[in-house]
Amino acid sequence: MKQKLIFVVDDNIMFAEMLSDHLKRNPAYEVMAFGTGEECLENLYHEPDLIILDYYLNDVYKDAANGLEILEEIRNKKLDPKVIMLSSQERYAVAAKTISKGARHYVIKNDQAFENIAKILKDIF
């Protein structure tokens, strides 16, 4: 069985590494982590099956694009990887906006985020 390629895109490098390490425990997943959305866009030629994309990608790099802008760019390129938007924002309007722009799921960054992502991955794959 071919591994599913997952991109983890988060400007919080520690969080991205922890999530990547957690996902790599499953041999069905190959994981690549990126600190900016621009790095994600540059690597789309790898054709990821799923992108876990932080909503606030420009907290660390203020001139970087945010997650919503990266999601729109992915969709503008006519690419259709599944996208999980990840954010500390608990507002319904933010979640609804990301879903309307093409994210398949919205996960709140909290102490249950890894567990929630694992549940979504079981449903997706």
N, C-alpha and C positions, 0 to 999 in steps of 0.2 A: 504494500500500500504506500502510495506517495504521501510524503509529509505535507501538511498544510502550512503555507508560509504566512506568518503573522508579523506585521510591523507594529511596534510599540513606539509611539511618538509622544514624547513628553519632555518639556524643558527642565523638569526636576529629575536630574540624572539619577539620583539615588532611587527615586520611585520607579523610574523606567527600568533600571537594572533589577530591582526587586521583583517587579512584575514579569520581566523577561525570564529571570531565573525560575520563578514560580511556574510559568508556562512551559519552560523547557523540561520540566519534570515529566511531562507527557511526551513520550517518544513520537507521537503523531504530529507534533508541532515543531517546525523550524521557526526561530524567532530572530528578528533583526530589530535593534533599538536605535532610535534617532532622537537627538536633542532639539531639532527644529523641524518645522513643517517643510522647509525648503529642502532639507536633506531627504525627507520622505519623498518629495516630488522628484528629486534627482535619481531616486532608486526605484521608481515605479516600473522600470523595465524588467525588474525581477518578477513582476506580476503577482503581487501578494493576494492571498485568498481573503485576508481580513486585515483591517487597519484599526488599531486601538489608538484613538486620537484625542489628545488633551485639548479641551476647549480654550484654555488660556495658555497658549504656546508662547506668548510674548511677555510673560512675567519676568523672565531672566534676560532675554534679548529683546529689549523694548522696540527695536525696529523690525523684528521678525513678524511674520504673518500669524494671525491667531488661527485656532483650529477650524473655525467656521469658514474662514477664507481658504484654508487648505482643502477642506471638504469641497467647497465650490470649485476650486481649481481641478481637483480630481474628477469631479462630474463634468466639468467643461471639456476635459480631455477625452470624454466619452468612455471613461474607464468605470468599471462597476464592481470593485471589490466591496465586500461587506465592510461596513464601518460601525464601530462602537465609539460613541463620543463619551469621553471621560471628563468629569468636572466636579469641582467642589460646589458648584452652583446648584442649589436645591429648588430653584424657581421653575415652576411649570412652564412659563413662557420661554425660558432658555431651552429647556428640553424639547418643547414643541417646535421651536425654530430649527434646531439641529435635525430633528426628524423630517421636517418639511423640506430641508435642503439635501436630504439623502442619507442621513445616518439611519442605520437599522435599529440601533438601541442607544440608550442613554444611561450611563452608570455614574452614580455619585461617588466621588472619592471619599470614602470613609473606611472604617475598620472592616467592613463587609465587602469592599470593592472586589477583591480577588475572588472571593466566593461567588459573588454575583456574576463576574465575568466567566468563571468556570461553568456556571449554570447556562449562561447564554451560549457558550461554545458548544456545549452538548446539544443544544437545540439547533445551532447553525450547521454543525458538521455531523 
